[in-house]
C-alpha cells in the first residue's frame, strides 16, 4: 500500500507515465469508478501499488480534453 504522493513518484520512476502529481492521482481516484480500491489510513489515502500500476499502464490519457464542449451524459 502506498500513498498517492508515493504512487505518483513510483509511476514516474517506473516509466509508466511521463509525469503525474499526487493531486492528479487524487482527482482520478474521485472521478473514475474503475480506480483501484482506496483505503484511508489516518488522514492519508492509500492504494495497492500492484493494482494501481496496471490501471495507469492501460489508462488512456485525455490531457487537454475540453469537457465544456461535450454534451451532458444522459442519465
Backbone as numpy.savetxt, mean C-alpha at the origin, in Angstrom:
# Nx Ny Nz CAx CAy CAz Cx Cy Cz
5.98 -9.26 10.72 5.14 -8.10 10.72 6.04 -6.86 10.72
5.70 -5.93 9.84 6.48 -4.70 9.74 5.53 -3.50 9.74
6.04 -2.38 10.23 5.26 -1.14 10.22 5.18 -0.63 8.78
4.27 0.30 8.54 4.14 0.87 7.20 5.43 1.59 6.79
6.10 2.22 7.74 7.37 2.91 7.44 8.42 1.89 7.00
8.53 0.78 7.74 9.49 -0.26 7.38 9.09 -0.96 6.08
7.80 -1.15 5.86 7.32 -1.75 4.62 7.75 -0.91 3.43
7.55 0.41 3.51 7.94 1.29 2.42 9.44 1.20 2.17
10.24 1.19 3.23 11.69 1.11 3.08 12.10 -0.20 2.42
11.51 -1.32 2.86 11.86 -2.63 2.30 11.45 -2.78 0.85
10.27 -2.26 0.49 9.80 -2.37 -0.89 10.77 -1.67 -1.84
11.28 -0.52 -1.42 12.25 0.20 -2.25 13.59 -0.54 -2.26
14.05 -0.99 -1.10 15.33 -1.69 -1.00 15.33 -2.99 -1.80
14.20 -3.68 -1.84 14.10 -4.94 -2.58 13.81 -4.73 -4.07
13.61 -3.48 -4.47 13.36 -3.19 -5.88 11.95 -3.53 -6.35
11.03 -3.71 -5.42 9.64 -4.01 -5.78 8.99 -2.78 -6.39
9.24 -1.61 -5.81 8.76 -0.33 -6.33 9.94 0.63 -6.40
9.83 1.62 -7.28 10.92 2.58 -7.40 11.00 3.48 -6.18
9.82 3.96 -5.74 9.77 4.74 -4.50 8.34 4.75 -3.98
8.24 4.82 -2.66 6.94 4.87 -1.99 7.18 5.38 -0.58
6.20 6.10 -0.04 6.30 6.61 1.32 5.35 5.83 2.23
5.59 5.92 3.51 4.70 5.24 4.45 3.31 5.87 4.43
3.23 7.16 4.09 1.93 7.80 3.98 1.13 7.20 2.82
1.82 6.91 1.70 1.15 6.31 0.55 0.70 4.89 0.88
1.53 4.15 1.60 1.15 2.80 2.02 -0.11 2.86 2.88
-0.16 3.84 3.79 -1.32 3.99 4.66 -2.57 4.29 3.85
-2.47 5.16 2.85 -3.62 5.51 2.02 -4.09 4.31 1.21
-3.16 3.55 0.66 -3.52 2.35 -0.10 -4.23 1.35 0.81
-3.72 1.19 2.03 -4.33 0.26 2.98 -5.76 0.67 3.32
-6.01 1.97 3.42 -7.37 2.46 3.72 -8.30 2.29 2.53
-7.80 2.52 1.32 -8.66 2.60 0.14 -8.84 1.29 -0.62
-7.89 0.37 -0.53 -7.94 -0.84 -1.35 -8.39 -2.04 -0.51
-9.55 -2.60 -0.84 -10.03 -3.75 -0.06 -9.18 -5.01 -0.24
-8.34 -5.06 -1.28 -7.47 -6.22 -1.51 -6.15 -6.14 -0.75
-5.92 -5.04 -0.02 -4.68 -4.89 0.74 -4.61 -5.97 1.80
-3.41 -6.53 2.04 -3.29 -7.57 3.08 -3.79 -7.08 4.45
-4.18 -7.99 5.32 -4.72 -7.60 6.62 -3.75 -6.73 7.43
-4.30 -5.68 8.01 -3.52 -4.74 8.83 -3.88 -4.98 10.28
-2.87 -4.99 11.14 -3.05 -5.20 12.58 -2.53 -3.97 13.31
-3.29 -3.52 14.30 -2.84 -2.41 15.13 -1.98 -2.95 16.27
-0.79 -2.41 16.41 0.10 -2.73 17.53 0.41 -1.40 18.20
-0.24 -1.17 19.32 -0.13 0.14 19.95 -0.77 1.17 19.04
0.00 2.20 18.69 -0.51 3.23 17.77 -0.06 2.98 16.34
0.70 1.91 16.12 1.23 1.63 14.79 0.38 0.59 14.07
0.34 0.73 12.76 -0.29 -0.28 11.91 0.81 -1.14 11.33
0.61 -2.46 11.39 1.62 -3.37 10.86 0.96 -4.36 9.91
1.78 -4.90 9.03 1.31 -5.84 8.02 2.38 -6.92 7.85
1.96 -8.10 7.44 2.89 -9.20 7.20 3.61 -8.94 5.88
4.92 -8.81 5.93 5.70 -8.51 4.73 5.57 -9.61 3.69
5.42 -10.85 4.13 5.28 -11.97 3.17 4.00 -11.86 2.35
2.99 -11.17 2.86 1.76 -10.95 2.10 1.81 -9.62 1.34
2.47 -8.62 1.92 2.50 -7.29 1.31 3.42 -7.24 0.09
4.54 -7.96 0.11 5.48 -7.90 -1.02 4.82 -8.37 -2.31
4.18 -9.54 -2.35 3.52 -9.95 -3.60 2.38 -9.02 -4.00
1.69 -8.45 -3.02 0.61 -7.50 -3.32 1.17 -6.31 -4.12
2.26 -5.73 -3.63 2.85 -4.57 -4.31 3.53 -4.96 -5.61
4.06 -6.18 -5.70 4.72 -6.62 -6.93 3.73 -6.76 -8.08
2.48 -7.12 -7.77 1.49 -7.32 -8.82 0.52 -6.15 -8.95
0.64 -5.17 -8.06 -0.28 -4.02 -8.07 0.03 -3.11 -9.25
-1.02 -2.69 -9.96 -0.86 -1.78 -11.09 -0.78 -0.35 -10.56
0.30 0.33 -10.87 0.49 1.71 -10.44 -0.39 2.64 -11.29
-1.07 3.54 -10.62 -1.93 4.49 -11.33 -1.52 5.91 -10.99
-0.25 6.20 -11.06 0.26 7.52 -10.71 -0.32 8.58 -11.64
-0.79 9.66 -11.05 -1.29 10.78 -11.81 -2.66 10.56 -12.42
-3.36 9.50 -12.04 -4.68 9.24 -12.58 -5.65 10.32 -12.11
-6.39 10.90 -13.04 -7.33 11.97 -12.73 -8.65 11.37 -12.28
-8.87 11.33 -10.98 -10.11 10.75 -10.45 -11.29 11.70 -10.62
-11.02 12.99 -10.84 -12.11 13.94 -11.01 -12.79 13.80 -12.38
-12.13 13.15 -13.32 -12.69 12.96 -14.65 -13.45 11.63 -14.79
-13.27 10.76 -13.82 -13.91 9.44 -13.86 -15.35 9.56 -13.36
-16.29 8.93 -14.06 -17.67 8.99 -13.57 -17.81 8.27 -12.23
-18.71 8.71 -11.37 -18.88 8.06 -10.07 -19.29 6.60 -10.24
-18.82 5.78 -9.33 -19.14 4.35 -9.38 -20.62 4.15 -9.06
-21.25 3.31 -9.84 -22.67 2.99 -9.59 -22.77 2.02 -8.44
-23.58 2.34 -7.47 -23.71 1.46 -6.30 -25.10 0.90 -6.20
